[in-house]
Amino acid sequence: MKFKNMQVLNDVVLDYSNPFKMYKLALEYDSLKQGAAAFGWYLRAADFVTGSSDEELELQYKCLIKGAMIFARSEARNETSKGLIKLAMAVLPNRPEAYYFASRWAIDQSKFRNALMYAKIALSQNEEHEPIEDLKDYPGRVGLKYCYAVSKWKSDGRDDSKNLLFDLKYKEKLNLTKEMSDSVNGWLGQIGYPSTIPYTKEEKSKYRFTFEGIDKIDKNYSRHFQDMFVLSLLNGKTDGSFIEIGSGHPTLFNNTFLLEDKFNWKGISLDYSERMCSKFSRERKTNIVFADALNVDYSQLFKQNCIEQRVDYLRINADSASYKVLESIPYHKYEFSTIQFQHNACWWGEEVRNASREFLMKIGYILCVSDVGIDEEHAYEDWWIHPGLINNRMQSSKSFNFAWQYMMKERK
């Protein structure tokens, strides 16, 4: 072993009770991979701190974390590492680094609830801190978000945990270390993407197709931007109209609630679940029709509800009946600015998708966004526009369009 800087040893010999000089000697041993010696001097420096100034407390904090890291690297005496980290938390309870290391090590030991607790405590503290130069292994707040996302998924397995991992991949990707990025990609590849990828007002600056009235939206309700696409296509139109076949829940994952609630749209919704229709009628202004979509005379239904010749938005999601419903709409009497058709090709194969495309192209509609994907591989919808509503900024040239990447600008 050869010291790179003998002066640090001489300084300690001449001033044996100075914790700052002890710390520098510990760093020197650490750089030489002399863990036992480094640990001894880190611990001694921490013990010799007698004051309570910010500088002294930070020194003690660093010594405890550095000592813990030595044992963590050797994967030995985990309880010693844990005890030192807890002492560091007690010294500076509002700093994030100790919580990060505690959470990360707990994940490595498959103690996910402990990891979740430490990450959550640190993330709840919104104070800004200057980084500590000697703790470069702390990757910043994104590291805590990573620990929180992984440990939350392993603790509860809920869909919102997938959203946390999704946010790391697509919203925080410029801040992730390669190790974290590889891990996040691995988790999403294993457990799948979240079932819903929402728009929130915090994402406005990254939204690709802004429109009038977007500031009214705190969040949307569709699973994959279906409602936002309609508003973008029609530039935030108010007092619009829709036909929704297969409405489902009145608000949760619903494709028309945002239009009704914030932009005063009106229309007809139809569903074959009596329970959902009952809930819909209590919570929405829109007229809900309880019926099997295959047994509806749509010309009569539209006439009874005074539907105008031009309807802004037709949405069809009637499960296996979707294609027959698509054929049943009286296109010779009514025009639709945009049609969203759920073909479910990723689950059912290409037959329904191909048939629906042939049908809609034959009557003149233009495929604006083909194979809208729930992730980067699986497509389940096509988004169409009326030939009189050419919108070059919305037209996608890609054959496959992951909804997030289509609607949002790439982080650079």
N, C-alpha and C positions, 0 to 999 in steps of 0.2 A: 504493500500500500504506500502510495506517495501523495502527500498533500499537494494540491494545486496552489494553495495559498497558505504558507506557513505562518503568515502574520496573524491569522485568526487564532491559532494555537498560542502564539506569544501573547496576544491580547488577553486571553483568558488566564494565562499564568500570572500576568502582571496585575490583573483585576479580577480576582477569582470569584467575587460575589456579584458581578454585573450580569444580569440575565440576558441583556441584549447581545453581549459578546458570547455568552454561552450558546445562544440561538444561532449565531453565525457559525460557530464551531459545529453545531449539530447539522446545519445545512451542508457544511463541507463533508462531514462523514456520510451524510445521506447521498450526496452526489457521487461518492466513492463506493456506494452500495454496501457500506458498513452499518447494517441496520441496528445491531445491538448497541454499538457506540453512539449512533445517532439518536436512538431512542433514549438512552441514558441522559444525554445532554439536553434533549427536548424536555424531558421530565424535570431535570434539575433546573432548567431555565424557568419553567412554569412555576416550580416551587419557590424560586428566589424572587418572583414578582411580589413586591410588598405594597405597592401603591395601588391606586384605583383610577389613574388618569386614563384617558382614551388610548394613548399609546401603549401603556402597560397592559391594559386589559386585552388589547388586540394581540400583543405579543403572547400573552398567556393562552389566548384562544388559538392562535396559530400553532403553538407548541403542542397543545393537546390534540389538535386535528392531525398534525404531522406525525405525532407518535402513534395515533390510531391507524394512520395509513400504512405505517411500517408493518404492523401486524396483519392488516387487511391484505396487503400484497403477498404475505407469506401464507395466507389462508390458515393461520394458526391462532389459537387463543382469541376466538371471536368475542368472547365475553370481555376480554381486556379492551379490544377495540371499541366495543359498545359502551363500556364504562367511560372511556376517555372522551368519546363523542358526546355523551350525556353531560360530562363535566364542561365541555366546550359550550354546549347549549346554555348551561347555567351561567357561564361567564358573560356571554353576549347573546342573550335569548332572542334578540330581534334580527340577528344576522342569519342569512340563508344557508351558508356553506355546510355547517354541521348537520343541518336537517337533510340536505341533499345527500351527503355521504352516508348518513344513517339509513336513508330510504333506499339508496342504491345497493348498499350491502345487504339490507333486509330482502330485497328482490333476489339477490344472488343466493340467499339462503332459503328462498321460497317462503319467506315470512311476509306475505303480501299485505296483510292487514296492518302490520307494523309499518311497512313501507308507505302504505296509504296515509296513515296517521301523520308520519313525519312530513311527507310532501304537502299534505293539506295544511298543516300548521304553517309551514313556510310560505305557501302561496297565499294564505290569508293575511300575511303581513305585507302590505303594499308599499312599505318604505323603500326608497331608493338608496342603494349603498354603493359607495365607490368600491371597485373590485380590489381584493387583496392580492398583490402581485405574487406572493409566494404560494398562493393556493390556485394555481393555474389549472388544476384538474377539475375545478368547479366550472362547468360550462355556461353558467348564467341561469336565468329564470327558466329558459327552455328545458334545462336539465330537470328541474322540479316538475315541469309539465309532463315530461317524458315519464318520470317515476310515477307521477299521479295517474297517468293514463294506463300504464301497464299494470300497476297494482290494483287499480279500480276494476279493470277487466277481470283480473284473476280473482278478485274478491267477490264481484257480483255478476259478472258476465252479461251485463245489460247493454242494450243498444247504444245508450248515451256514452258508454265507455268506448265503443267503436268510434263515435264521433270525436272523442278526444284524440284517438290515434289518427283519425282522418285529418284533423286540424293540424297535427304535427307534420304530417306528410305534405299537405298542400298549402298550409298557411305559414308554417314555421320552417319550411324546408331549407331556407337560406341560413338559419341559425343552428341547425342540427349538426352534430359531429357525424362523421361517416359511420361510426359504430352505432349511434342512435338511429341514423337514417336506415341502415341495414336492418336493425332490429324492428323498427316501425313497419318497414315493408314486409318483413317476415311475419309479423303479427297479423297485418291486414290480409296477407296472402293465406294465412292459416284460418282466420276466423271470419273473413269476409268484410265487405264495406258496410257502413251503417245503412239501415233501410231507408233513412231520410237524410238528405243533405240540404240543410236549410240556408236561406238567405237571411242575413241580419243587417241592421243599419250600419254596424261596424265595418261591413264589407262594401259599403257604397263606392269607395274610391277604386275598388278592384272590379266592380261590376262592369261588364263589357258593353251592355246595351242600355244605357241609362234612358230615362223617359220622364215626362212631366208628372209630378206628383210622387216621385220615388221617395221624397223626404217624409211622406206620410207613413211609410212602411217601417215598422220596427222589426218585423219578421214576416216571412211568408208561411204558407201552410201545406203546399204541395210537397210531395216526396222529392222530386227532382226538378224544381224550377218551372213546372208546367204553368202555374199562374203568372210567374214573372215573365215567361216567354210571351204570353198573350198581351200583357201590359206593354212590354217592349215593342212588340209588333205594331200595336195600335197607339203607341206614344202616350200611354197613361190615360186612355180614353175614359171619360166618365159617362154614366148612364148607358152603358153598353148592355148587350143581351147575350144569353147563353142557353144552350141545351146540354144538360149533363145526364148521360145515361150510364148508370152505375156510380151513384154518388158516394155510397159508403157513409162513413161518419160525417156529421154535419160540419165539423171543423178540423178534426185530426186527420192529417194527410189529404184534406179536401182541396179540390182544384178550383172551386168557385167562391169559397168563403171570403178570401181576400178581395176579390172583385166586388162582391156584394157589400162587404163591411167598409172598405175604404174608398171605393170608386162608384158606389151606388148602382151597380149592375143589377139587372132583373132577369129572371128566366124560369126554366122548369128543370127540376131534378127528378130522377127516377131511380128507384132501387127495389129489389125483391126481398129485402129483409124488413119484416114488419117492425122489429125492434128498432132498427136504425131509422126507419121512416117516422116512427113515433118520436124518437129523440130529435130528429131533424125538424119536425113540425114545431117542437117546443123552442128550439134554439135558433132557427133561421127565419128570415122573412120570405125566402123563396118558397114557391109552391112545390111540395113534394108529392110524387105519384108512387103509390105502392103497387107494383105490377111486375110481372115477368116480361122482360124486354122483348121477348119473342112474340108475345101475344098482344102487342100494342099496335093500333092503327095510328101511325105517326101523323098522317095528314089530318085525321080527326082530332088528335091530341093538340096539334099546333093550332088548328082552327078554334078549338074550344078555349084555348088560352090566349087567343088574339096575338099569336106570334107574327111579327112582321116578315116581309119577304126576305130581307137581309138580316141574318143573325150573325153576331160577331164571333161566336165561339161554339163549336160543337165538340163535345168530349164523349168518346165511346170507350167504356171499359166494362163490358158485360161478360167477362170471362170467356168461356167456350162459345158463347152465343154472339160474340162481338162482330164477327164477319157477317152473319145473317142480319144483325141489326144494321150494320153499315149499308147493306143492300136495301134495307126497308125504308130508309129516309127518302122523302119526296124531293129529290134534288131538282126536279123540273118546276117545282113551285117555290123552293127556298134556296138561298145562297148563303154560304158560310165564309166569313173572312178567314177563319183558320179552323182546321180540324185536327184534333189529336186523337190518334187511333192506337190503342194498346194491343200489339200483336203477340207479345210474349214469346218472341222467337227464341230467346235464350232458354226457355223452358219447354216450349211446345214444338220447336222446329220451324222450318221456313214456310210451310204451306199457307198458313193464314197471312203471314206477312206478304208473300208473293201475290196471293189472290187479292188482298186489299190494295196493293200498289197498282196492280193491273186495272182494278175497278176504278180507283180514284183518278188515275191518269187518263183513263178513257173518257171520263166526264169532265176533264179539263183542269183538275186541281194540280198544283205544283208541289213537289216534295221539297220542302224547305230544309228540314233537318231529318236526315235518315238515321235509323237505328240509334235512337237515344239510349245511352247506356247507364245502368245503375252503378257501374264501375268501369274500369278500362278494358273490359273484355265482354261483358254481357249486355246485349241490347234487348229492349222490350217495347219500344214505341217508335212511331213515325209522326212528325209534325208537318202538316200540310198548310198551304195558303191558297187563297182564291187567285185565279190568274189576273184579276183586276187589282191585286194588292201586292205587286212585286216590291220586295224590300231587300235591296242588295246587301244592306249591312247585316241582315239576319240570315241570308242564304249561306248554308255551309257547303263547302266543296268536298267534304270528307264523306266517305261511305259509312263510317262509324263515328259517333259523337258521344263521348262521355259527358254527361250533363254538366258537371262542374267545369270541365275544361272548355266546353262550348260557351257557357254563360259568364265565366270569370276570366279576368286577365291573368296571365302567368306571372308568378312572382319572379322578379329578376333583381 
